[in-house]
């Protein structure tokens, strides 16, 4: 038994994940009824990540603020401001890109005349945002309310900084324990991925594929926009704001992409990104704040979804619609702000899609139809949207950390080189003075003679 466990640990993670995907897919296709219990492995894995992620974020963020220099004289935020700037630029770019592409390639879909009635009454985004922040800390940990978790952890971390060294050591020990628990869960990830793949295969075979084929143009449009964001826009953001080559950092995103694609949850992928950041020696004061913050407010995939579905609904309802510039601007602003305000709210898109559609005066029965299409495409859309969201969080964090360390190393090298240059100049000056003194002495001796 010990030898099997040792072999399992020595096997590279990517190989274990591929085996898990392959076995889960084969069982789902060949013998789904006999191995239905395999689906529970995926459920247990996702729930384990979802339940440990809030506690991990809470403890690590308190620990990061406790040991940081934020607020001190000449303190450093370790690139956090730059990461937040990249989140904002990425969100705006996703909004502009999705609106531009959807306007150029006007995709329309068949809408039902009598859709299932759903509640699409207006709700205040500001009220929703406040409710997500003002939350009982215990309930926030239980229900995974990350905006409230970030707020409470920040307050507690600020006050823990003013306590004795023993209290700070307790926080450090709790952070180490939470990290080890997460590592144990991630070691069992291949079994969880196997269960998720089994569930996907059985769901795909049990549902009719004709429904998805009806919306193939919509699926292709979403995938094209997401691919442009991942392979073109994000690398440009990294290049402009950090002077780093994003494609050199992308191999580090491999594990994050696999997990986020199958879990369909940025929150559940926080421990994965944290572990990757630790393996890459990312400054903990940056990763423990930037990664959970990105999982909470950075949602380019959701922004693309909101803009795309609103414009598809418009072109399906009125193909010859004359859209004003102000309507485009309003849609872009609404999608960017609302995606951050409603982060963590279950089925939040059901609230955002009607808000975006009403910018173009789309009737309620058409909005209901586009919501049904959104529900039908949930797995495909959520998988790729979460992959874009979570991998972007990690990519920006890695790039900023590398920039910070490179600049710091360059600064140290410059200081060392400056000292060497100064010492060399001093030596050269001393030699020149000695030569001049000897020459003067020789000249004086000759004059005396």
C-alpha positions as CSV (number, residue, x, y, z in Angstrom):
1,X,0.0,0.0,0.0
2,X,2.8,2.4,0.9
3,X,4.5,1.7,-2.5
4,X,1.3,2.6,-4.3
5,X,0.9,5.9,-2.5
6,X,4.6,6.7,-3.1
7,X,4.1,5.9,-6.8
8,X,1.0,8.1,-6.9
9,X,2.9,11.0,-5.4
10,X,5.8,10.7,-7.7
11,X,3.6,10.7,-10.8
12,X,3.4,14.1,-12.5
13,X,0.1,15.8,-11.9
14,X,-0.7,16.4,-15.6
15,X,-0.4,12.6,-16.2
16,X,-2.7,11.9,-13.2
17,X,-5.2,14.4,-14.5
18,X,-5.2,13.0,-18.0
19,X,-5.7,9.5,-16.7
20,X,-8.6,10.8,-14.6
21,X,-10.2,12.4,-17.6
22,X,-9.7,9.4,-19.7
23,X,-11.1,6.9,-17.2
24,X,-14.0,9.1,-16.3
25,X,-14.9,9.6,-20.0
26,X,-14.6,5.9,-20.8
27,X,-16.8,4.9,-17.8
28,X,-19.4,7.5,-18.7
29,X,-19.6,6.2,-22.3
30,X,-19.3,2.5,-21.9
31,X,-20.9,1.7,-18.5
32,X,-22.7,4.7,-17.0
33,X,-25.3,2.8,-15.0
34,X,-22.8,0.4,-13.4
35,X,-20.4,3.1,-12.3
36,X,-22.9,5.9,-11.4
37,X,-21.2,6.2,-8.0
38,X,-18.2,7.7,-9.8
39,X,-20.2,10.9,-10.3
40,X,-20.1,11.4,-6.5
41,X,-16.3,11.8,-6.6
42,X,-16.6,15.0,-8.7
43,X,-19.4,16.3,-6.4
44,X,-17.2,15.6,-3.3
45,X,-14.2,17.3,-4.9
46,X,-16.0,20.5,-5.8
47,X,-17.7,20.7,-2.4
48,X,-14.3,20.2,-0.6
49,X,-12.8,23.0,-2.6
50,X,-15.8,25.3,-2.1
51,X,-15.9,24.6,1.7
52,X,-12.2,25.1,2.2
53,X,-11.6,28.1,-0.1
54,X,-13.5,30.7,2.1
55,X,-11.5,29.6,5.2
56,X,-8.2,29.5,3.3
57,X,-8.8,33.0,1.8
58,X,-9.9,34.4,5.2
59,X,-6.9,33.1,7.1
60,X,-4.3,33.8,4.4
61,X,-5.6,37.3,3.9
62,X,-5.4,38.1,7.6
63,X,-1.9,36.7,7.6
64,X,-0.8,38.7,4.6
65,X,-2.1,42.0,6.0
66,X,-0.6,41.2,9.4
67,X,2.8,40.7,8.0
68,X,2.6,43.4,5.3
69,X,4.1,46.9,5.3
70,X,0.9,48.5,4.1
71,X,0.3,51.7,6.0
72,X,3.8,52.0,7.3
73,X,6.2,54.8,6.3
74,X,7.8,53.8,3.0
75,X,5.6,50.7,3.0
76,X,5.0,48.6,-0.1
77,X,1.8,47.1,-1.5
78,X,3.9,44.6,-3.5
79,X,2.3,45.4,-6.8
80,X,-1.3,45.1,-5.6
81,X,-2.3,48.4,-7.2
82,X,-0.9,47.3,-10.6
83,X,-2.8,44.0,-10.4
84,X,-6.1,45.8,-9.6
85,X,-5.4,48.2,-12.6
86,X,-4.9,45.1,-14.8
87,X,-8.3,43.7,-13.6
88,X,-10.0,47.0,-14.5
89,X,-8.3,47.2,-17.9
90,X,-9.2,43.5,-18.6
91,X,-12.8,44.1,-17.7
92,X,-13.1,47.2,-19.9
93,X,-11.4,45.4,-22.8
94,X,-13.7,42.4,-22.5
95,X,-16.7,44.7,-22.6
96,X,-15.5,46.7,-25.6
97,X,-14.4,43.6,-27.5
98,X,-17.6,41.7,-27.0
99,X,-19.7,44.7,-28.0
100,X,-17.6,45.2,-31.1
101,X,-17.5,41.6,-32.3
102,X,-21.2,41.1,-31.6
103,X,-22.1,44.2,-33.5
104,X,-20.0,43.2,-36.5
105,X,-21.3,39.7,-36.6
106,X,-24.9,40.0,-35.8
107,X,-25.9,36.6,-34.6
108,X,-29.6,35.9,-34.1
109,X,-31.3,32.8,-32.6
110,X,-34.8,31.4,-32.7
111,X,-36.8,32.8,-29.7
112,X,-39.8,31.0,-28.2
113,X,-43.2,32.8,-28.4
114,X,-44.4,31.3,-25.1
115,X,-41.4,30.8,-22.8
116,X,-41.5,29.6,-19.3
117,X,-42.4,32.4,-17.0
118,X,-39.6,33.6,-14.7
119,X,-39.3,36.5,-12.3
120,X,-37.4,39.2,-14.1
121,X,-38.4,42.1,-12.0
122,X,-35.8,44.9,-11.6
123,X,-33.6,44.6,-8.6
124,X,-31.2,47.2,-7.3
125,X,-27.6,46.3,-8.0
126,X,-26.5,48.7,-5.3
127,X,-28.7,47.0,-2.7
128,X,-27.4,43.6,-3.8
129,X,-23.8,44.9,-3.5
130,X,-24.4,46.2,0.0
131,X,-26.0,42.9,1.1
132,X,-23.0,41.0,-0.2
133,X,-20.6,43.2,1.9
134,X,-22.6,43.7,5.1
135,X,-22.8,40.1,6.1
136,X,-22.3,38.1,9.3
137,X,-18.6,36.9,9.2
138,X,-19.6,33.3,10.2
139,X,-22.4,33.1,7.7
140,X,-20.1,34.6,5.1
141,X,-17.6,31.8,5.6
142,X,-20.4,29.2,5.5
143,X,-22.0,30.5,2.3
144,X,-18.8,31.7,0.6
145,X,-19.7,35.4,0.4
146,X,-16.2,36.5,-0.7
147,X,-16.9,40.3,-0.7
148,X,-17.8,40.1,3.0
149,X,-14.9,37.7,3.7
150,X,-12.4,40.1,2.1
151,X,-13.8,43.0,4.1
152,X,-13.8,41.2,7.5
153,X,-10.3,39.7,6.9
154,X,-9.0,43.2,6.1
155,X,-10.4,44.6,9.3
156,X,-9.1,41.7,11.4
157,X,-5.7,41.8,9.8
158,X,-5.3,45.5,10.5
159,X,-6.0,45.0,14.2
160,X,-4.0,41.8,14.5
161,X,-0.9,43.9,13.3
162,X,-1.2,45.8,16.6
163,X,-1.1,42.7,18.8
164,X,1.8,40.8,20.4
165,X,4.2,38.6,18.4
166,X,2.7,35.5,19.9
167,X,-0.7,36.3,18.4
168,X,0.9,36.9,15.0
169,X,2.6,33.6,15.3
170,X,-0.8,31.9,15.9
171,X,-2.0,33.5,12.6
172,X,1.1,32.2,10.8
173,X,0.5,28.7,12.1
174,X,-3.2,28.8,11.1
175,X,-2.2,29.9,7.6
176,X,0.3,27.0,7.4
177,X,-2.4,24.5,8.5
178,X,-4.9,25.8,6.0
179,X,-2.4,25.6,3.2
180,X,-1.5,21.9,4.1
181,X,-5.2,21.0,4.2
182,X,-5.7,22.5,0.7
183,X,-2.7,20.5,-0.6
184,X,-4.2,17.3,0.7
185,X,-7.4,18.0,-1.2
186,X,-5.6,18.9,-4.4
187,X,-3.6,15.7,-4.2
188,X,-6.9,13.9,-4.7
189,X,-7.8,16.1,-7.7
190,X,-7.5,13.4,-10.3
191,X,-10.3,11.4,-8.7
192,X,-12.4,14.5,-8.6
193,X,-11.7,15.3,-12.3
194,X,-12.6,11.7,-13.1
195,X,-16.0,12.1,-11.4
196,X,-16.6,15.5,-13.1
197,X,-15.8,14.0,-16.5
198,X,-18.1,11.0,-15.9
199,X,-20.9,13.4,-15.0
200,X,-20.3,15.5,-18.1
201,X,-20.3,12.4,-20.4
202,X,-23.5,11.0,-18.9
203,X,-25.2,14.3,-19.0
204,X,-24.2,14.8,-22.7
205,X,-25.5,11.3,-23.7
206,X,-28.7,11.6,-21.8
207,X,-29.6,15.1,-23.3
208,X,-30.5,15.7,-26.9
209,X,-27.7,17.3,-28.9
210,X,-30.2,19.0,-31.3
211,X,-30.9,21.8,-28.8
212,X,-27.2,22.8,-28.7
213,X,-26.9,22.6,-32.5
214,X,-29.6,25.2,-32.8
215,X,-27.4,27.7,-31.0
216,X,-24.0,26.7,-32.6
217,X,-23.5,30.2,-34.0
218,X,-23.9,31.6,-30.5
219,X,-21.5,29.1,-29.0
220,X,-18.9,29.8,-31.7
221,X,-19.3,33.6,-31.1
222,X,-18.7,33.2,-27.4
223,X,-15.7,30.9,-27.9
224,X,-14.1,33.3,-30.4
225,X,-14.4,36.3,-28.1
226,X,-13.0,34.4,-25.2
227,X,-10.1,33.1,-27.3
228,X,-9.3,36.6,-28.4
229,X,-9.3,37.8,-24.8
230,X,-7.0,34.9,-23.7
231,X,-4.5,34.8,-26.5
232,X,-4.4,38.5,-27.6
233,X,-5.8,41.0,-25.2
234,X,-4.5,39.5,-21.9
235,X,-0.9,39.2,-23.3
236,X,-1.1,42.8,-24.5
237,X,-2.2,44.0,-21.1
238,X,0.7,42.1,-19.5
239,X,3.1,43.5,-22.0
240,X,2.0,47.1,-21.6
241,X,1.6,47.2,-17.8
242,X,4.4,44.9,-16.7
243,X,6.8,44.6,-19.7
244,X,6.7,40.8,-19.3
245,X,6.1,38.1,-22.0
246,X,2.7,36.5,-21.1
247,X,3.3,33.5,-23.4
248,X,6.3,32.6,-21.3
249,X,4.1,32.6,-18.2
250,X,1.2,30.6,-19.8
251,X,2.6,27.1,-19.1
252,X,2.2,27.8,-15.4
253,X,-1.6,28.2,-16.1
254,X,-2.0,24.6,-17.2
255,X,-3.3,23.3,-13.8
256,X,-5.5,26.3,-13.2
257,X,-7.1,25.9,-16.7
258,X,-8.0,22.3,-16.1
259,X,-9.4,22.7,-12.7
260,X,-11.5,25.9,-13.6
261,X,-12.9,24.3,-16.7
262,X,-14.4,21.3,-14.8
263,X,-15.3,23.0,-11.6
264,X,-16.9,26.0,-13.3
265,X,-16.2,28.1,-10.2
266,X,-13.6,30.8,-9.7
267,X,-14.1,30.5,-5.9
268,X,-13.4,26.8,-6.0
269,X,-10.3,27.4,-8.0
270,X,-8.8,29.9,-5.5
271,X,-6.8,27.1,-3.6
272,X,-5.5,25.8,-7.0
273,X,-4.2,29.3,-8.0
274,X,-2.8,29.8,-4.5
275,X,-0.8,26.6,-4.7
276,X,0.5,27.5,-8.2
277,X,1.5,30.9,-6.9
278,X,3.3,29.3,-4.0
279,X,5.1,26.8,-6.3
280,X,6.2,29.8,-8.4
281,X,7.5,31.6,-5.3
282,X,5.1,34.5,-5.8
283,X,5.3,37.0,-2.9
284,X,2.6,35.8,-0.5
285,X,1.6,39.3,0.4
286,X,0.6,39.7,-3.3
287,X,-0.9,36.3,-4.1
288,X,-3.1,36.0,-0.9
289,X,-4.8,39.3,-1.7
290,X,-4.8,39.5,-5.5
291,X,-6.1,35.9,-6.3
292,X,-9.2,36.0,-4.1
293,X,-9.8,39.6,-5.0
294,X,-9.7,38.6,-8.7
295,X,-12.0,35.7,-8.2
296,X,-14.5,38.1,-6.5
297,X,-14.6,41.1,-8.8
298,X,-12.7,40.2,-12.0
299,X,-15.3,38.6,-14.4
300,X,-14.4,39.1,-18.0
301,X,-16.3,35.9,-18.9
302,X,-19.5,37.2,-17.3
303,X,-19.1,40.6,-19.1
304,X,-18.8,38.9,-22.4
305,X,-21.9,36.8,-21.6
306,X,-24.0,39.8,-20.6
307,X,-23.1,41.9,-23.7
308,X,-23.4,39.0,-26.1
309,X,-26.8,37.8,-24.9
310,X,-28.2,41.3,-24.8
311,X,-27.1,42.1,-28.4
312,X,-28.2,38.6,-29.6
313,X,-31.6,39.2,-28.1
314,X,-31.8,42.6,-29.8
315,X,-30.8,41.3,-33.2
316,X,-33.2,38.3,-32.9
317,X,-36.0,40.6,-32.0
318,X,-35.2,43.5,-34.3
319,X,-32.4,42.7,-36.9
320,X,-32.6,46.2,-38.3
321,X,-32.2,47.9,-34.9
322,X,-30.5,51.3,-35.0
323,X,-28.2,51.3,-31.9
324,X,-26.9,54.6,-30.6
325,X,-23.4,55.2,-29.3
326,X,-24.9,56.1,-25.9
327,X,-26.6,52.7,-25.7
328,X,-23.4,50.9,-26.5
329,X,-21.6,53.0,-23.8
330,X,-24.4,52.3,-21.3
331,X,-24.3,48.5,-22.0
332,X,-20.5,48.5,-21.5
333,X,-20.7,50.3,-18.2
334,X,-23.6,48.3,-16.9
335,X,-21.9,44.9,-17.8
336,X,-18.5,45.9,-16.1
337,X,-20.0,47.3,-12.9
338,X,-22.8,44.8,-12.5
339,X,-20.5,41.8,-13.0
340,X,-18.4,43.0,-10.1
341,X,-21.4,43.9,-7.9
342,X,-23.1,40.6,-8.3
343,X,-20.0,38.4,-7.9
344,X,-20.9,35.4,-5.8
345,X,-24.6,35.7,-6.1
346,X,-26.2,32.4,-7.2
347,X,-27.7,32.7,-10.8
348,X,-26.6,36.3,-10.9
349,X,-26.9,36.4,-14.7
350,X,-30.7,36.0,-14.4
351,X,-30.7,39.5,-12.9
352,X,-28.1,41.0,-15.2
353,X,-29.5,39.8,-18.5
354,X,-32.8,41.6,-18.1
355,X,-31.1,44.8,-17.0
356,X,-28.8,44.8,-20.1
357,X,-31.7,43.9,-22.4
358,X,-33.9,46.7,-21.2
359,X,-31.3,49.2,-22.4
360,X,-32.6,48.3,-25.9
361,X,-36.3,48.2,-24.9
362,X,-36.5,44.5,-25.5
363,X,-39.9,43.1,-24.4
364,X,-40.2,40.8,-21.4
365,X,-41.2,37.7,-23.3
366,X,-38.0,38.0,-25.5
367,X,-35.9,38.5,-22.4
368,X,-37.4,35.3,-20.9
369,X,-36.5,33.4,-24.1
370,X,-32.8,34.6,-24.0
371,X,-32.7,33.6,-20.3
372,X,-33.8,30.1,-21.3
373,X,-31.0,29.9,-23.9
374,X,-28.5,31.1,-21.3
375,X,-29.7,28.2,-19.0
376,X,-29.4,25.7,-21.8
377,X,-25.8,26.8,-22.6
378,X,-24.8,27.0,-18.9
379,X,-22.2,24.2,-18.9
380,X,-20.4,25.3,-22.0
381,X,-20.5,29.0,-21.2
382,X,-19.6,28.6,-17.5
383,X,-16.7,26.3,-18.3
384,X,-15.0,28.6,-20.7
385,X,-16.0,31.8,-18.8
386,X,-14.5,30.5,-15.5
387,X,-11.4,29.3,-17.3
388,X,-10.9,32.9,-18.7
389,X,-11.6,34.5,-15.4
390,X,-9.5,32.3,-13.1
391,X,-6.5,31.9,-15.5
392,X,-6.4,35.7,-16.0
393,X,-6.3,36.3,-12.2
394,X,-3.2,34.0,-12.0
395,X,-1.5,35.3,-15.1
396,X,-1.7,38.9,-13.9
397,X,-0.5,38.0,-10.5
398,X,2.5,36.1,-11.9
399,X,3.4,38.9,-14.2
400,X,3.3,41.6,-11.6
401,X,5.3,39.5,-9.1
402,X,7.9,38.8,-11.7
403,X,8.1,42.5,-12.6
404,X,8.5,43.4,-8.9
405,X,11.2,40.9,-8.3
406,X,13.1,41.8,-11.5
407,X,13.0,45.5,-10.7
408,X,14.1,44.7,-7.1
409,X,17.0,42.6,-8.4
410,X,17.9,45.2,-10.9
411,X,17.9,47.8,-8.1
412,X,20.1,45.7,-5.9
413,X,22.5,45.1,-8.8
414,X,22.6,48.8,-9.6
415,X,23.5,49.5,-5.9
416,X,26.2,46.9,-5.9
417,X,27.6,48.0,-9.2
418,X,27.5,51.6,-8.0
419,X,29.5,50.6,-4.9
420,X,32.0,48.7,-7.1
421,X,32.3,51.7,-9.5
422,X,32.8,54.1,-6.6
423,X,35.4,51.9,-5.0
424,X,37.2,51.5,-8.3
425,X,37.2,55.2,-8.9
426,X,38.5,55.8,-5.3
427,X,41.4,53.3,-6.0
428,X,42.2,54.9,-9.3
429,X,42.2,58.3,-7.7
430,X,44.5,57.0,-4.9
431,X,46.9,55.5,-7.5
432,X,46.9,58.8,-9.4
433,X,47.7,60.8,-6.2
434,X,50.4,58.4,-5.3
435,X,52.0,58.7,-8.8
436,X,51.7,62.5,-8.7
437,X,53.3,62.5,-5.2
438,X,56.2,60.3,-6.4
439,X,56.7,62.4,-9.5
440,X,56.8,65.6,-7.4
441,X,59.2,64.0,-4.9
442,X,61.5,63.0,-7.8
443,X,61.3,66.5,-9.3
444,X,62.2,68.1,-6.0
445,X,65.2,65.8,-5.5
446,X,66.5,66.6,-9.0
447,X,66.1,70.4,-8.3
448,X,68.1,70.0,-5.1
449,X,70.9,68.4,-6.9
